[in-house]
């Protein structure tokens, strides 16, 4: 068995002790682990080595909710992987986790925590292919160019890192509840399995005006005014290319143009 284990290093949504227990259980069975700092970040940019590992036989992927994990695998591989076992370490109890590992117990001693490189906080939407009807609501709604629509009508996440961090608005207006934000605290849209009764009162399938409480353009204008008064980047660094240098600009005092 090979366990690919996402540590959600950017937001710490998974219990560190639980992660170590799961690693220890797999190693005690003679298996191996591949520790990933943040699966969302790798899936956003693509990672050929991780895609190869996930496509192998007898692989278990552990991390957040199963729906989110399967959507991340689909983004990495370019297709679904029904045979891949996914393990919810965000919500499942010990019995459910051990069953997913083949019934082994948690060893008393835990291995040392792996050294992980700093993880990028990759916030962006995933599309649940089993629920999506390609209605295009998300594509029409998003102002940041995150979504694209194919000539045949299918919608896909084209530019994940153009998404505004901590904005899950497109998931709120999706009529099929098909958009997943793995890092969102709201279980109605982070991939958690919920019954219709549990979703009563959740902010789902809203009219766009309900999401922002009024005119969207007015809200954005107010946000821009606040940003001008106290500059805070609206987008994460690197989303948009820097403008080309203006050869006609006057040099800055005390040094060359930059």
N, C-alpha and C positions, 0 to 999 in steps of 0.2 A: 504493500500500500504506500502511495505517496500522498501526503497531505500538503496541499497548497493553502497556506494560512495567511489571510489578510489581517494585519494588526490595526488597521484604521488609525495609523500613527498621527494623522493631522488633527483628528477630532477626538480620539480616545473614546469611541463609542462602544468599544468592547472591553470587558473586564480583563485586566492584565493577568490576574491569577488564573482565570478560566483558560486563557490562551496558553499559558504554561502547562496547565493540567492536560489539555488536549495534545500538545506537543509531546508530553511525557508518555501519554497512553499510546501514541503511534510509535514512538521510538522503542517502547517496551515490547511491542509486537514485532520488532525488527523492521519496521517501516522507515521511511525517510520524510523529512519535511522541507518544504520550500517556503521560506518566510518572506512575505511581501509587505513593505511598509504601508502602501495604500493602493489597493486594487483599482480604485476609481481613477487615480492619476495614470497608472500604466495603461488602463483601457482607453483613456482619452487620447493618449499619444500613440498607442500601439506598442506592443512588445513581442517580437517574434519568438524569443526564447520562452516566455511565459505561455504564449499561445501553443507552442509545441508541447510543453509540459502538460497543459490542460487537455490536450487532444490524446494523450497516452491512455493506456488501459489502467484500471485499478487506481484511479485518482479521486481523492475527496477534496472538495474546495470548501474551506471553512471561513466564515466571516459574518456579514450582516444577514439580513433576511433572504430567504431562498429566492424569492422573485427577483430581488435586486441582483443577487449573485448570478442567476441565469441570464439576466439581461446584460450584465457586464461580460459574461463569457461570450454571448452572442456578438457583442461589439468587438471583442478581441479576435474571435475566430471568423466572423463574418457569416455565421450560421448557428443554429441551435445545436446543442449537444445533449440530447435526452438521456444518454447513458451516464453522464457525469453526475456523481453524487455531490449534492450541496448540503452544507451543514450550517444551520442558523445558530450562531454563537451569541447573537444579540438578545435572543428571547427564549430559546429552548432551555429546558431544565436538564439536570445531570443525566437523568434516565434517557431522555431523547438524544442527547449528545453521544452517550455511550452506545446506544443502539445504532447510531449512524456510523460509529467507528467499529462496528462488528461485535459489540458486547464486552469489550475489554474494560477493566476498571481503571481508575486513576491511580497511578503509582504514588507512594508516600513521598518519595523524593522527586524534586522537579529539576530539570536541566537548567543551566544558566540561560537567562534571557538573551535572545540573539541581538547582535549589534545591527541596528537598522539606520540607513541614511535618512536625513531629514526628508519628510514626505510633503509633497505639494498638496494643498487643500483644494482638490479638484471637485468643485461643485458644478453639477450639470445634470440634465435630465436623461433618462433612459426610457425607451419605448417597450412596453410589454407587448410582444408580437401576438400573444394569444388573445389579448383584449382589443388591440388597436383596430379600428375600422377604416383608417386612412381618410377620416372626414376632413382633415386639414385645419381643424380649429387652432391647433397649437402653432402651425406654420403662419396662419393669418394673424394670430395674436402677438407673437413674439416680435419685439422691436429690435432685437440684438443679432438677428441673422443666425440663430442657433439651428433652426430647422431648414430643410430643403425638401422640395417635392419633386419626385421623379416624373418624367413624361407620362408614365403609365398611371400616376396618381399616388404612388406609395410615398409616405412621409418618413424621413430619417433625420437623425441628429447629425448635422453636417459640421458644425463648429462648436463642439462642447465647451471649450474654454472661453467662448464669447459670452457665455451665460453670466448674468450678474449674480455674484455670490449671495447666497441666502434668499434669493427670489424664487419661490416655487409657484408663481402665479399661473403658469401654463397648465400645471397639474390640477389647479383648482377649477379651471374652466373645461377640462377634457370631459366630454360626455360619456366616455367609456371607462373612466378612472384607469387609463392605460399608461400614464406617465409616472415614472418612479424617480424620486430624488433620494438616493441611498443615505445621504447625510442629514436629511431632514428629521427633526424630532417628532413630527406628526405621523403616527402610524397609518393614517389614512392614505398617505402618499409616499411612504418610504419603503414600500415593498412588503410590509407586514401583512399576514393573512388575517382578514377581519370579516366577520359575518355581516349581513345587511343590518342586523340589530345593533351590532357594535359600531356601525358607521352612521347610526342615527345622529343627526346634529353635526356631522363632520362638514367641513367647508369643501364640498365637492360639487362638480357639475354646476358651477355658478355662472351667472351672466357676467361678462367682463366688467361691467360697471360695478357689480357687487364686490369684485376683488379689490378695487381701488377706492371704492366709496365715492365715485363721481367721475369726472372727466379725466381720462388718463393723461392727455396732453397737458392739462393744467397741473396735475401732480408732478409730471416731469419738469415743467417749467419752475415750479416751486423748489424742486430738488436741485436744479441747476443754480438757482439763486442762492440757496444755502451753501452749495459747493463753492461758489464764488466768494462768499463771505468767509468761509473757513475751509480752505481747499483740502478735500479728501478725495482720493481717486474713486471715481464711480466704477471703473473696471480694474481688474487685476492687471499688474504690469505685464506688458508683452502682448496683450490682446490685439492692439492695433499697432501697426508699424509707425516708427517715428517719421515725421515729415522730412523731405530732403532739405539739406542746408540751402539757405538763400544766399547765393553768391553776391547779391547786391546789398546785403545787410551790413550795417556799420559794425566794426569790431567791438566786442565787449570791453569795458574799461579794464585795464590791467592785464589783458591777455588776448590770445587769438580767438576767432570765432569758434563756437562749439555747437 
